[in-house]
């Protein structure tokens, strides 16, 4: 097999998935920023800043000042910059006078492996592009190559009990949860658990606005029902949560985080009691936002520095709300207090660093970020699950606990249940359940024909056992799609 050196962006670069020439991007210290530069990415997750999940052109000093307040460096796209900062794609990248650019890394890659279609490309445009084999599967090789020592590079190989146990507190023994029901069998109780949890959140919001304390018993009841469903089969509730995400209110974000956290904890092997604590953390981690102005929560566009400081206060406000009710488990309060803390000390509200952040706080930060990235908000479009996972694992080490980010991918899958995907044969499908042996070969429901025409009668296909789809070559997942791609809503077809 022919191999050659190719200059690639460092793996931890937030833009490593982009299809633009790597020479167009450079890291620039915020002290060296100039008007006319196009900021394509930041040195930290966008949701940890007052900016939105998109690039912007620097047009005045105020923007530079705002960047200097929250970042150390940014990624500048020279092709979209203006004036003296502009570079044509075929020109070599030359750092602006007085700026420093991060060098790219040289790695060995398979010459025959084409890059994955980027999530930023509109679905129809991407579908008209590269049609060869490889696609997202080739990109996954590098996606899982940067794994912590001791963890498997192959996503199909689950970590051993010993490896998982190393991430749990010493006093916690790993609990193994075999699936005892199929998705089809579990979806009805999962839907009931989800609906009761959603209704509880609506009642909780009314109580908070009225100044009433939170009722622990009511929260514990709905969380325990969620946990029991996910212990039997986690895919069913993740499916229901994904299909119902458009119905959720501003405060329903916590419900999806709860689902991801319980799935995460189940995968790591936490006992049932801890799974209930994780579910409670997810449900209540944003309860403080009920005390924030609705106009702020639903604002279209970038928050001002003052608005961002106000938004950050939701953590403290949430703890104040919960303090009115005694007997909350300390682990729950700690997880809620720490879900915006980051490993490098750059989080809030306390600026905790490294080991000072408990495991529930670390896990909650990962699940909260993933749920935020994959859901459309007033100020940002959703990204595909795959792109969100790439970002989160890229931020591992600096912002999130590196080994836990890899375990999160294992827990929910590279293509999470309920996510839209495009197959190598052209059909768009929704992931229904995972194959435990080959997690990149899930069961999917075909929503369209190869030309993207919606199917009147969607059919179920197991990509592991029945991958041919009428052709000679086995079908595989080419790329992940954001929610709503091609105007599709899986809830209209199945298990809604």
Buried (B, 14 or more C-beta within 10 A) or exposed (E): EEEEEEEBBBBBBBBBBBEBBBBBBBBBBBEBBBBBBBBBBBBBBBBBBBBBBBBBBBEEEEBBEBBEEBBBBBBBBBBBBEEEBBBEEEEEBEBBEEBBBBEBEEBEBBEEBBBBBBBBBEBEEBBEEBEEBBBBBBBBBBBBEBBBEEBBEEBBEBBEEEBBBEBBEEEBEBBEBEBEBBBBBBBEBBBEBBBBBBEBBEEBBEBBEEEEEBBBEBBBEBBBBBBBBBBBBBBBBBBBBBBBBEEBEBBBBBBBBBBBBBBBBBBBBBEBEBBBBBBBBBBBBBBBBBBBEEEBBEBEEBBEBEBBEBBBBBBBBBBEBBEEEEEBBEBBBBBBBBBBBBBBEBBBBBEBBEEEBBBBBBBBBBBBBBBBBBBBBEBBBBBBBBBBBBBBBBBBBBBBBBBBBBBBBBBBBBBBBBBBBBBBBBBBBBBBBBBEEEBBBBBBBBBBBBEBEBBEEBEBBBBBEEBEBEEEEBBBBBBBBBBBBBEBBBBEBBBE
